[in-house]
């Protein structure tokens, strides 16, 4: 992506309600100040029954933006709930390489694109969270990623502080995110972790529903695009309590998604509530033992910002020690 190009904003899941339209405009202004044009699609401005429009309309707008040469990247306003109903309407084999970035339900599109086509996609920040004059150092790394070319290497460092509460109406001074708590990346076993492999990422709440569908064929992706290579899984839990979270991880494991994994990295979460005596940490401990891989948690991923930027399909090297994480991404 280069300055002068257009950022396309279409809502493949939920659009933005009218009372928050101002944050769309502010985010567009920030990109314009930095030398980019912005195309705010019709779907970005509407939201009813948890979606921006019908599946057909959402896919039509997405396809049009994907076909425009002037659009250098597509960044949805945010995620939602029902992106999966658009997937059968997308002709994945006709998609041209173009950066697509987001998290939450947007990962329900990012992951299938990479799995089915080998096109890299980006698990990173949402468009509406880029509405401040200054971007925090961790989030701002997305620009280096979107501006990178094949062969480039990007190094990212874990945050110093993170946000404990969303404040959409708070003034972005200096950042949209109100970073108010000390960051500490942790590992199961409290030992340093070093892993490498191809990056695959997503929000567990939504991508778990790709298992057993044509859009979640991890085995074919490995065989076609990354034979004999390991995978670093980068995952987050938005709303699941501890038992639901663990059941979902078991489903990943039984479906073979963790085969050939070198490690699993989980983002911070406000969810994961214990049920009786079963805790979120116990779920992590059990999956670490079952999959026999290092497990990192409370990382800068997803719904508890800031978010590091992870490129699906790229080669990553991750080291975690003393509460800090370093991620090196090679676009190869």
JORASUL-V361990 format. One record per residue. RES is the residue in one small letter. SS is DSSP state (@ for helix, = for strand, . for the rest). PSI is psi in whole degrees, 0 to 359 (none if undefined). D_FIRST is the distance of its C-alpha to the first C-alpha in whole Angstrom. Layout:
RES_SS_PSI_D_FIRST / RES_SS_PSI_D_FIRST
This chain:
x_._137_0 / x_._154_4 / x_._144_7 / x_._338_9 / x_._174_7 / x_=_139_9 / x_=_119_9 / x_=_135_12 / x_=_105_15 / x_._147_18 / x_._94_20 / x_._351_21 / x_._256_24 / x_._144_25 / x_._190_25 / x_._126_25 / x_._156_29 / x_@_325_30 / x_@_349_31 / x_@_13_28 / x_@_334_26 / x_@_331_26 / x_@_333_23 / x_@_312_21 / x_@_320_21 / x_@_319_21 / x_@_318_18 / x_@_319_16 / x_@_322_18 / x_@_320_16 / x_@_321_13 / x_@_321_14 / x_@_334_16 / x_._9_13 / x_._18_12 / x_._151_10 / x_=_159_12 / x_=_130_13 / x_=_107_15 / x_=_107_18 / x_._162_19 / x_@_325_23 / x_@_334_23 / x_@_335_22 / x_@_358_25 / x_._151_27 / x_._120_29 / x_=_131_32 / x_._43_34 / x_._6_31 / x_=_159_29 / x_._331_27 / x_._184_28 / x_._157_30 / x_@_320_28 / x_@_318_28 / x_@_319_26 / x_@_315_24 / x_@_323_23 / x_@_313_23 / x_@_318_20 / x_@_313_18 / x_@_320_18 / x_@_319_18 / x_@_323_14 / x_@_331_14 / x_@_346_15 / x_._122_13 / x_._328_11 / x_._343_10 / x_=_114_9 / x_=_337_5 / x_=_151_7 / x_=_126_11 / x_=_104_13 / x_._157_16 / x_._320_19 / x_._195_20 / x_._231_23 / x_._220_26 / x_._324_29 / x_._37_29 / x_@_330_25 / x_@_336_27 / x_@_350_29 / x_@_341_26 / x_@_318_26 / x_@_344_28 / x_@_355_27 / x_._129_24 / x_._89_24 / x_@_326_21 / x_@_350_22 / x_@_1_20 / x_._134_17 / x_._146_14 / x_._126_11 / x_._142_9 / x_=_133_8 / x_=_126_11 / x_=_145_12 / x_=_187_16 / x_._192_19 / x_@_227_23 / x_@_341_24 / x_@_331_20 / x_@_343_21 / x_@_343_23 / x_@_320_20 / x_@_310_18 / x_@_312_21 / x_@_324_22 / x_@_312_19 / x_@_316_19 / x_@_319_22 / x_@_334_23 / x_@_341_20 / x_._4_19 / x_._130_15 / x_._142_14 / x_=_169_13 / x_=_119_13 / x_=_105_16 / x_._205_16 / x_._164_16 / x_._160_17 / x_@_315_16 / x_@_343_19 / x_@_14_19 / x_@_35_17 / x_._10_19 / x_._157_21 / x_._328_20 / x_._136_20 / x_._137_18 / x_._153_21 / x_@_325_20 / x_@_310_19 / x_@_320_17 / x_@_342_15 / x_@_342_14 / x_@_329_11 / x_@_322_9 / x_@_322_10 / x_@_311_9 / x_@_337_6 / x_._357_5 / x_._164_7 / x_._168_9 / x_._133_12 / x_._345_15 / x_._156_13 / x_=_129_16 / x_=_130_15 / x_=_131_18 / x_=_148_19 / x_=_146_23 / x_._158_24 / x_._161_25 / x_._324_28 / x_=_156_29 / x_=_171_28 / x_=_132_29 / x_._345_32 / x_._133_32 / x_._138_30 / x_._76_30 / x_._333_28 / x_._359_30 / x_._142_31 / x_._138_29 / x_._79_26 / x_._101_28 / x_._343_26 / x_._157_24 / x_._316_24 / x_._134_25 / x_._91_29 / x_=_107_29 / x_=_6_32 / x_=_150_33 / x_=_131_33 / x_._138_31 / x_._109_32 / x_._137_31 / x_=_161_34 / x_=_147_35 / x_._124_38 / x_._352_41 / x_._36_39 / x_._154_38 / x_._149_35 / x_=_135_33 / x_=_119_31 / x_=_159_29 / x_=_157_26 / x_=_182_25 / x_=_139_22 / x_=_131_21 / x_=_141_22 / x_=_168_22 / x_=_171_23 / x_=_118_25 / x_@_322_29 / x_@_325_30 / x_@_319_28 / x_@_342_27 / x_@_334_31 / x_@_358_32 / x_@_343_30 / x_._131_32 / x_._3_34 / x_._167_32 / x_._347_30 / x_._2_27 / x_._39_28 / x_._83_29 / x_@_321_28 / x_@_313_31 / x_@_323_29 / x_@_314_26 / x_@_314_28 / x_@_322_30 / x_@_318_27 / x_@_330_24 / x_._54_25 / x_._136_29 / x_._16_31 / x_._154_28 / x_._166_28 / x_=_134_26 / x_=_116_26 / x_=_131_26 / x_=_109_24 / x_=_157_26 / x_=_153_27 / x_._116_30 / x_._305_30 / x_._355_33 / x_._140_36 / x_._177_39 / x_@_314_40 / x_@_317_42 / x_@_320_39 / x_@_312_36 / x_@_319_39 / x_@_321_39 / x_@_319_36 / x_@_322_35 / x_@_321_38 / x_@_317_37 / x_@_313_34 / x_@_312_36 / x_@_329_39 / x_._357_36 / x_._9_35 / x_._332_31 / x_._3_32 / x_._137_34 / x_._22_32 / x_=_140_31 / x_=_338_31 / x_=_164_30 / x_=_131_29 / x_=_125_28 / x_=_140_29 / x_=_165_27 / x_._154_30 / x_._147_31 / x_._352_34 / x_._205_35 / x_._24_37 / x_._139_41 / x_._151_44 / x_=_118_46 / x_._242_50 / x_._8_49 / x_=_121_46 / x_._166_43 / x_@_318_39 / x_@_323_40 / x_@_325_42 / x_@_317_40 / x_@_318_37 / x_@_319_40 / x_@_319_42 / x_@_329_38 / x_@_318_38 / x_@_317_41 / x_@_312_41 / x_@_347_38 / x_._52_39 / x_._155_35 / x_=_142_34 / x_=_127_33 / x_=_143_31 / x_=_171_31 / x_=_34_31 / x_=_169_27 / x_._76_24 / x_._125_23 / x_._225_23 / x_._352_26 / x_._89_27 / x_._169_24 / x_._166_22 / x_._132_20 / x_._166_19 / x_._120_15 / x_=_130_16 / x_=_111_15 / x_=_125_17 / x_._340_18 / x_._165_17 / x_=_128_20 / x_=_150_21 / x_=_120_24 / x_=_132_25 / x_=_138_28 / x_=_126_30 / x_=_146_33 / x_._36_35 / x_._4_33 / x_=_151_30 / x_=_144_27 / x_=_127_24 / x_=_121_22 / x_=_125_20 / x_=_127_17 / x_=_122_17 / x_._77_14 / x_._none_17
